[in-house]
Amino acid sequence: MLRIHFTPQDMTRVRVAPGPDFMWEITNSVQTLQRTDGERVFGAWRRWVRPRLPEGRHLLSPLLPPYGYSPDFLTPGSGDRTTLRAAIDTLLGTPRPRLRAELAQLSGSTRLPDWTASLAEGDTDALTRLGDALHAYQAEALVPHWRHVRADLEADRALRMRHLMDGGTEALLSGLGPDVRWRPPVLEVTYPVDQHLRLDGRGLVLQPSFFCWPTPTTLADGELPPVLVHPIHHTADWVGPAGTAGPPTGPGPLGRLLGQTRADLLRASRTGCSTVEAARMLQVTHPAVSQHMNVLRAAGLTTTVRTAGRALHTATAEGRALLAAEDRRAGRGQGDHPHP
């Protein structure tokens, strides 16, 4: 069990990350790739990606075992992380004592290859090999699906914002899924080991992760900037038979009925989304989103709430019924993910 201890100051310093974190998605996906559970969510991706993996994946797997401890330096929580290159540069700048300590801790539970001894000493060649492996893995395993990663994380962020607006920070914390329980002033999280994280006024970042599975995770070192990485709802069939994205971009029956953009917008509004978020997810203009939402709203499929200059679009009961019918017709359910 992970127990996160809040002070009154921490309750005002909880925030939702603005988007995917490159390093968390890489590390979580490397771990998920080595697991066998979550077949209905990740099975097609595993089968698609394994024959395409670059040689460098053999460098990453020993550092990121599917269970147990993984080094914190692989998911830096400070420094410039706005791009993958910047995030990897931050990682490669990890001080030598920290590299040595965390790799020593990993070696206590995992047999490490010989090259990690050089990595632990901050060897330039070893660090360069690690950086190259991370870049190559991202390009081959994640970039083809990055639009779906971003879209589903945007939808999760919109859902978190609704919880926050409706019930404040306590509702935000309580709505993180069945593996998380808010027992003031402690957030209890299903976890493979007993760990206490005392925030002590530092606040907490909630980081949704597409490849986090099946329960939330955090850093092992409680002195690092506090973060709780949690699973999200996944769009059903997000990997097609050939590794291409399935809904929401495929035409499908709903797309033929409503038009592809409107069908995509209705799917995006299942958990709520703003005009800005919808435009980013679908890569269309803000006026286009507004125009299509007007049609969906007039048909009774969505509703729009405006607050503080921000429009939040949410599917109505009729809209959700239409989406549920599409799921049933395609033979997919809403139970293929860890969150309701």
N, C-alpha and C positions, 0 to 999 in steps of 0.2 A: 504494500500500500504506500502510495506517495501522499504525504500530507503537506499542504502548502498553507503556512500560517500567515494570516493577514493582520495588519494593524489598521486603525481607522484611516491613517494616511494612505495606506495601500489601496483602500477601497476607491479612492479618488484618482489612482494612478494605474488603473487597468486600461489597457488599450488593445485594439485588434490590429494586427499587422496589416499594412496597406496592400499586400499582395504576396505572391509566392517568394520564398527564400530559396535562392539557387542551391545553397549548400545543403539545406535540410531536404530538399527534393532529391538531390543526388544521393545523399547518405541513406535516406529512407527507402529509396527505390532499389539501391544495391542490396539492402537488407531484405526487402520484400521479394526481390528476385530470387533470393536463396531459400525462401520459405515455400511451403506447399499449401498453406491455408489461403483463404480469400480467393479461391479459384474463380468464382462467378464474377468477381470484380477485376482481378488481375491475370486470370488464366490466359486470355487471348493475348495480352501484352507480353507475358512471359514467353509464350510460344513464338511470338513475332520477333522479339528482341534478341533472344539467345543466339540465333545464328548470325546476327548482325553486330554483336558486341566486339569492340576493338580489343586488341591484345592487352591493352592496359587494364582491362577489367580484372585481370589476375593480380594486379597491384592493389586494387581497391577491396576485393572480397575479404582478404585476411584482416584488413583494418576495420571492416564493418561486418562482423559476424551477425547472423540472423537473430541471435538471442544473446542477451547479456550485455556486458559493458562495451562501449565504443568510445574512442577518445573525443573529448570535447573540442579539441583544436580543429577538428574537421568541420565544425559548424560554428564559426566565429560569430559572436553576438555584438561585436563593436567594430569600428572602422568602416570604411566605405564598402557597402555591399550592394550598390545600386545596379551593378552589372556583374556578370559571371567573372569577367577578368579581374575586376576590382575585388570581388569576394575571394577569389583564389589568391590574389596578391596579398590580401590580409592574412589568409591562412598560412601562406609561405613565409610570412614575417613573424610567425610564432616564436617566442624566445626559446632558446635551446633547453633551459631547465624544464620548461613545461613540456616540450616534446619528449624529453627523456623520461619525465615522471609519468606521463600519460601512457606512453608506449610500454613502460615497465609494468604499469597496472594492467594493461591489456594482455601482456605476455603471461600474466598469472592465470588466465583462463583460456587463452588461445595460443596455439603454436604459430609463431610469426616467422616469415621467411627471412633469410639472412640479410637482405637489403635494408630491412627496417633498422638494423643496428646503425647504419650510416645515417638514416633519417633521424634517428634519435639524437645524433650528434650534430644535426643541422647541416649535414653535407650538402653542398650546392647541387651536385649532380642528382642526389636522391630527391631533393626537393623539386628540382626541375622535372624529374620523371613523374613524381606525384602530380604536379600541376598539369603536365601534358595528359596524363591519364584521366584526370577530372574533366579537362576540356573535351577530350575525345569521347568520353562516356556521355557527357551532356549532349554532344552533337548527334551521336548515333541513337541513343536510347530515349532521350527526352524531347529534343527539339521537334521531331515530327508530331508530337502530341502536345506541345507546349500551349497551343491555343485552347485546348480542352482543359489543361491544367489551370490556366489562368481563368477561364470561364467558370469552372466549378468553384474555384476559390473566390471569385467575385460574388457568386451566388451565396456562398457560405458567409462571406463578409456582410452581405446585405441582410441575411438572416440574423447575424449577431447584432447588427445595428437596430433591427426591429426589436429584438429582446431588450436591448439597452434603452431604447426610446419608450417601450411599453412598461418596463418594470425596473429600470435602473441597473446598477452593477450586479446586484444579487440575482436578478433575472438573467443577466448575461452569463454569470458563472453557473447558474443552475441549468442553463439550456445547452450545455456542452455535450450532452449525450448520456447514455446509460452507465458509462464507466466513470462518471464524474458526479460527486455528491457534494452539495454545499451545506456544511454544518458549521454555521458561524461560530468563531472566525476562521474556520479551517476548511479548505477545499480538499476533499478526499478523492483520490484518483486510483483506479485499479492499476496495479503496477507489479512487476515481477519480484521486486525487492522492497524492503522497508526503507523509506527515505523521508527525511523531513527537510523542507525548504522554508526557511524563515525569511520573509521579504524585508522586514525591518525598514519599511518606508520607501523601498526602492521601486515598488509597483510590480506589475506583471504584464508581459506581452503575451497575448494569445495568438499563436501562429498556426493558422490552418495549413494542413499539408495534404496534398493529393495522394502521396505514396505512404503516408504514415498509416501503419496497420499493425494490429487491430485496435490497440489502445493508445492513449496519449503517451508522450514521452517528454523528457526534460534533460537538462545537463546534469552530469554527475557532480560537478563542483558547484556547491551552493553559493560560493563567493562570486561567481560570474553573473552577468546581468540576467535576471530571472526570466525564463520563457517557458511556456507550456505549449508544446506542439501537439495538435490534435487531429484525428481523422475527420473527413468531411463526407457529405453525400456525393456519390459519383453518378454522373449521367449514365444511364443504362447503355450497354453496348458501345462504350466510348472508343473501343478498338474494333474495326471491322475485320472481316475474314482475311484481308490482305494487308492488315496493319493500318488501314486508313480509318479515319474517324467515322463513327456511326452517328446517330443522332447526337446533337441537334443540327448538324449541317446537312444531313442527307435529305433528299426531297420527301420520301415516304408518303403515306396516305394523308397525314396531317398537312404536310407541305403542299400537296396537290390541292387540298381543300382550301387552305387559307392563303397560300403563297408561302414560299420558303422563309422569307424574312419575318413575316407575321407568326409563322409556326415557331421559328426560333425564339422570337420575343415572348411568345406565350410560355414556352418551356423555361426561358430565363426568369419569368415572373412567377414560377411555381413557388419559390421561396422568397420572392421580392427582389427588386433591383431598381436602382435609380436610372434616370436617363443617361447619365454619364457612364455608369457601369455597363448598361446595355449596349451603348455605342461602342465601348471598348471591347466587349465580349464579341460582338457581331462584326466589328470593324466597319461600321456605317456611321453616317453623320448624326449629330444630335437632332436636327430637324427631321431626318428620316425616321428616327425612333419615335419622335413625338407624333408624326403623321400616322404611322402604323398603330401606335398605341391608341390614338383617337378612334381608329376603326375597331380595334379589339374592345375598347371600352364601350363603344356604342352598341356592340353586339352582346354586351354583358359578360364578356370573358375575362376582363381585367378591371381593376379599380385603381385609382390614383389618389394618393394622399400627398398634399403639399405642406411642407413644414420647413421653416427657416430657409426659404428659397430653393428647397430641394424637393423634387418629385419622386415619390416612391411608388412603383408599379407592382401590384400583386394580383395573381390570378384569383378570380372569384371561385365559388363552389362549382359553377358551371364550367369554368375554364379548367379547373383541376379534374373534373369528371371527364372532360374531353381528353386531357393528357393521360388519365388513368386508362381510358378506353384504348388509347394508342399503345400504352404499355402492354395491356392484356393482349391486344391483337398481335403484337410483336413477340409475345411469349416471354416478356421480362417483367419482373416485379420490383417493388420498392424495398424489398428486404435484403438486397444484396450489398448492404453497407452498414456500418456500425451505428449510424445515427438515425433517428426517426425523421 
